[in-house]
Structure formats: structure tokens, C-alpha cells
Amino acid sequence: YKMDEFKGCNLDYFPENILIDVLSYLSVRELVRAGRVCKRWKRLVKDQRLWRTVDLTAWKGVTSRILWFLLRQYLGCGLRCLRLRGLLLSARGGTFLSESWLKALSTKCPRLSKLCLLHADLRSLPNCQILPGSLRVLELRGCELPRSFFNQSLPTSPARIGVETLVLNNVPSFTDQHLQNLASWERLSRLELRDTFRVTANGLRSCAAKEGLSGLEGLSRLKYLEIGITGRQGYQLQMASLGLGAGWLGLEELSLGGKEVGPGLLCASRLKDLKCLHLWACTLSELQIVRSCRMLRGLRQLEFLDVTFQPRQSPPAEEGQEQEGGLRRSLAGLLPSCSLVFTNCSVQVNVD
């Protein structure tokens, strides 16, 4: 009798909280389909607990019409993080994010704090003030930008940009002019520039926080800066990190990657407030590291991620672990108050 009763049981007997937990494992597209099962499921699918983090990057063929449908039917006050894939690399092309949709998003989702755009063409937008004012994190990956995108000069939008973290990854249209416009962002404290090839040393130097006639000038609120070039073999690089040689007041954390590590290390000694240094995706010699770190007595954390260490010339390194151990001992003597972190690192083997 008990077995027959168990076989007759279905999802209607489950409490709604458990059903919502089960539905949380579905993708956005699967959630929309689940809402068509019955009236109860339609009501459950609209529960805002299911729409806190929305990732549409895996949904192929998302159009402006689908975005409007999701905004009207499902997205609401529960939305915290939204990830979108645009049509920049699509054969269909066309406008993806419209000004009217972004305004509606700001109104209906007042708690949206993180927006990630992948392969989106933003050249049809006047500037970034059209984005939701609640944003604290903005990620742009493989996007196209208009020249005045980061400018805060719209007379119809007196509200200031509230973004604290800006991530730009493989955005070729990002230039020194864009960087200079960021100086007006009053809350920007973290800036990540990966494969932004048109940022130059002069551009970075002009935006560095420094003492001016009327107090601090430039990106004076910035605490974390990341610069990394890892793509485009043979590309004539400007080596933007050379701009750090002008110094940067208030900058506490610096991350250097790829081809920007070498020139960045040469200039890091000018960063008087630097506490943490991250080096990634590069090849370094022990001599190069020791010489640079000798001038960084204020460091509290030094991290190496995916770094290949070149063997010492004299005496030759016999084992990879000995090479890393020797570097640890050298750095421990130079920076006794600094914690060292090695993640996924290796040592070149000298065949000779």
C-alpha cells in the first residue's frame, strides 16, 4: 500500500520552496519553457529568487524581441547580475541593446548591480549614462564602443556614474580618450585592462593620480589597476605600463600580465602606496624579479600566476624546485613582511 502511494506521488505534493530550489538549476530558456506546464509552475517560475543572476550568453539566437519579453514577464526587483551576448560576431547583426530597453531595465530592475556584455555593439548608444544607475560592476568583453561612451556630459542625465569596478577584456576600440573620460567617475576604484591595445604609456601617464593645483588629479580614487597584453603575436605594442613611471598616488594593488610585465616591473618602484603586486602569464628571470622587488619594500603580497621562471645562469639550476626555492629565499630576505604566492608556475629547463 505504501509503495502504491509513493508511485502516485508527483511534484504537486512538494512544497513551493523545494520546487523553486529545483527550478534554480534550469537555464533561462528552460525556465521559460517550464512556466508553460501549468498555472502553478507559471507562478513559481516568476518568483524573483530565480531571477537574481541571469546568464543569457549560452542562449543562442537571443534577439531584442526576446529581451523585451524577458523584461516584461520575468525580470524584476530581484535581479542582481545580468550577462548578455550581443550580435557583434553574428551574421544577423543588427541593433541588440536599445536605449529604450536599457531605460526600462533601469526602472524595473532597481537593484541590478552587475552587468556583463559579451560581443555587444554599443556604438548606437549615446554614452554610458544610459546604463542603469544602480550598476557597481560593468564588464565589457569583445565589445565595440563609441568615442564618447564613458563621458558624463549628458544634460538630461544629471546622475553620476556609480560603477566601482570596470573590466575591459579584448576591447580594441578602447583608447586613451576613453581612459581620460574615466577620471570623472567618482566611485571607480578597480580598473582591469586586458588586451586593450590602443592604450599608450602617455595615456596612462596623463590619467595617473597626482597632486595638482586644486588637489588630486586623474584617477585619484583608483585602488586596483590591471594591465595585460596576452594576444596578437608580433603586434607593435605601446607598452602602456611604462606610464606607471610617473607614479600613481593611492594605487595599492597592481596586476601585470603578458607583455606588460617587463616594462611594468621597471616602473613599479615609483608606486609609493603599492601593497600588492600580481604577475601572470609571463616569463621572468630571478635576477629581473629581485632587482625590481628590491625597491618595493612596502609590498605585503606578491603573487605569481602561470609564470615561467628562467633558470639562473650562474650557478645553473639543477632542479625546478630548487630554482623556485632560491627565489623564495631571495624574496624573503628582501621583503620579510611580504607573503609570497606561487600558482601554476614552472621553470624552464636548460637543455645545455
N, C-alpha and C positions, 0 to 999 in steps of 0.2 A: 504494500500500500504506500509506504513512504517513497519507494523508488518511482512508482507511477506519479506521485505528487511532484517529485523532483523533475521528472520528464516534462510535466505540464507547465513548469515554471518558465517564464520568459522575462525579458528586460523590463516589462511593466511593473514587476514586483520590486525592482531595485530603487532605493532612494535616489532623489534627484542629484544629490551631491556626488554619489558614486558614478552616476551616468555622466555627469559633467567631467569627472576625472577621466572616464573612459574616452569621451569625445575630445579631450585635450590632446590625445595622441594623433588625431587626424590632421591632415593638411587643410589649408583653407578651402581648396576645391572639394575635398571630401566632406568638409563640414557643410558646405552649401548643399551638397547632394543629400547629406543626412537630414537636413532640415525639410526635405520633401517627403520624408517617410510618413509622418503623421503630424497632427496639430501639436501634440505634446513635444515631439522632437523639434519641431519648428520653434517652439517657445524656448526649449533648452539650448538650442544652437545659438540663439540670440543673447544668451547670458554673457555679460561683459567679461566674466572671468576667462572665457575662451578667446577673447579678443584683446588681451593685454600685449602680446607680442605677435605680430602678423608678418609672416615672411612670404612674399609673393614672387621671389626670384626663381623658384622652381616651377611655377605655373607658366608654361609656355603659351604664348598667344594672348597674354593679358592686354586688353585694349582700354582706351579711355572710357568706353561704354561699360566695361566690366568694373572699372574703378568707381564710376558713379553708382553702379548697382550695389557694390560692397559698402560704399559710404552711406547710402540711403537706408540699406537694410540691416547692416551688421555693425559697422564701425561706430564707436560712440565714446562716452566719457571714460571707459575702461582702457582705451588704447594708450600704451606707453611707448612701444617701439614698432616702427614700420619699415620694412625692407621692400624696395621696388626694383624691378629690372625694366629699363626703358627699351626703346626701339632703335637705338643708335646703330647697332650691328645687324639689324633685321632688314630683310629685303622689302618688307612692307613700308618701313619708315613712317613718317607722319608725326603729328604732334601727340605726345603722350601725356605730359603733365600740363594742364591748362591753368591759367590764372584763376579762373572761376572755381575749379576743383580744389585748388590749394586754399582759397578763401573759405570754401565750405568745410574743408578739413580742419582749419583753424577754429571754426565756430563749433563744429560738432564734436571735436576731439580736443578739449582744452588741456588735457594732461599729457599730450604727446610730447615726450622729452627726447626721443632719439629717432632720427630719420637717416636711412642708408639708401643711397641711389646708385644703381649699377647700370652703366651703359645708357645713361639718360642724356638727351639733348636738351639743355636748359637755355639755349640761345633765344628762344621765343619769350622768355620771362624778362621783365624789366630789370630786376635785381633781387637780391636775397631777402629783401624786406617783405616780399610776398609770401615767404615761408612762414609756417606757424610761429608765433612769438613765444610759445612755450618751449621751443627746442633748446636743449642743453648740449646735445651731441649731434653733429652733422658729418656724415661720411659720404664722400663722392669718389666713386671708383670707375675709371674709364669714362668719365663724362665730358661733355663739351660745354664750355662756359662763355657767356658774352663778356665783353671787356669790362663792363661796369657792374658785374654781378655782385661783388662784395661791397659796393658803395652804399653808404647810408644817407642818401640825399633826397629820398622821395618826400616831397612836401605833403603828400596825402597820408604818409605813414610816420607820424612823429615818434612812435615807439622805437626804442633802441633794440639792437640785436642782443639776445640773451645767451647765445651759444658760448659754451665754455670749452668745448673740445671740437676741433676741426681736423678731419682726416682727409687728405687728398692722396689718392693712390692711382698712379698712371693717368694723370690729367694733363695731357700735353699743352693745352691752351692756358694753363695757369702760368702767369708771368710776374715780373717784378711789380707791375702796376697793380695786379690783384693783391700781392703781398703788402704793398703800401696801403691799400684800402683797408686792410685788416687792422691797421693801427687805431681805427676809430671804434673797434669792437671793445666795449668797456669790460666785458667779462671773460674774454678769451684768455685762458691760462694754459692750454695744451694745443700744440700745433704739430701735426705729423705730415711731412712732405716726402712721399716715396715716388720716385720716377717722375718728378716734375722738372723736366729738362730745361725749361726756359727761365728758371730762377737762377740768377747770377750772383757772384760774390758781391758786386756793387749793390744789387737789390737787397741782399741780406744785410749788408753793412748799413744801408740807409734806414733799415727798419729796426736795427738793434736798439734796445733801450739804453738811453744815455742821458746825462744831465744837459738840460737846455736852458735857455734864457727864462723860461716860465715853468721850471721844474723838469720832471722826467718827460722825455720824448720817445717816440717809437712804440714798439710793442712792450710797454713797461709792465704789463700785468702777466706776461708770459712766464710760466714756471717750468714748462716742459717743451722741448723742441726736438723734433726728429727729422733728420735729413738722410736720405738714402737713394743711391742710384745703383740698380742691380741689372737693368736690361740694356738693350741696344749696344751690342758689341761693336766697338770701333767708332761709336758716336763721339763727336767732338764736344766734350763736356766742359762746362764753365767752372766746375768745382765750387759750387755755391758756399760750401763750408769754409772757404777761405775768408768769407765775410765775417766769420766769428773773431778774426784777429782784431777787430775794432773793439772787442769786449761787449758784454751784454749784462747790464745791471739787473739783478733779481733772478737771472736764469739759474735754477737749481738742478735741473736734470737735462742731460743731453744724450741723444741716441744717434749714432752714426752707423751707416750701413753701406756695404759695397764699395764703390769707387770714391765715396766721400769720406771714408775713414782716415786715409793717409793725410790729406790736407786738413781735415778737422782736428786730428791729433796735434798738428803743428800749431794750431791756434787756440786749443783748449786752455792753455795756461793763462790766457787773457780773461777767462771767465772766473772772476773773483768769488762769485757766490755759488759756484758749481759744487754739488754734493754727490750726485750720482752720474755715472758715465756708463753707457751701454754701447758695446761694439758688436756688430753682427754681419754675417755673410761676407767675410773678407779674409785676406791672407796677411799675417803680420809676423815680424821678427821680434825676438825677445829684446834686442837692442832698441828697436823702434818704440816698443811699449815702455821700457824702463826710462828711456830718455824723456818721453812725454810725461810720464807719471811723476817724474822727479819734481816737476813744477806744480803738481796738483796735490799739495799737502792737505787741502781741505776736503778731499774726497771721503765719503762714508760708504759708498758701494761702487764696485767696479765689476761689470758683468760682461762675459764673453759668450756669444751665442752663434753657433755654426761658424766658428773661426778656425782657420787652418794656421798653425804655427810653423814658421820656417825653422829648421834646425840651426843650432849655433855653429858658427864656422870654427871657433877655437875656444875650448876643445870641442870636438864633434860630439853630437848627442848619440848615445848608443841605443837608447830606448825612448819611445814616445812618452811614457810616463815620467821618465827622468827629466825630459825637456820641460814638461808641464810643472813638475815638482820644483825644478830650478827656477822657473818663472814665479811660482808661488812664493818661494823663499825670498827672491829678489824684491817682489812687490810687498811682501810682509815687512821687510826691513825698511822700505821707503815709505809705506803707508800703514803704520801699525794700527791705526783706528779704522781702517777700511775693510769691509767684508768683500771677499772675492767669490764670484760665482762663475763656474765653467759649465756650459750646457751644450752637448752635442759637438764638442770640439775635437780636433785631430791634429796630428803632427806630420809634416811632410817627411817622407823617407828619402834620405840622400843615397841614391844608388851607388855613387862613387865610394 
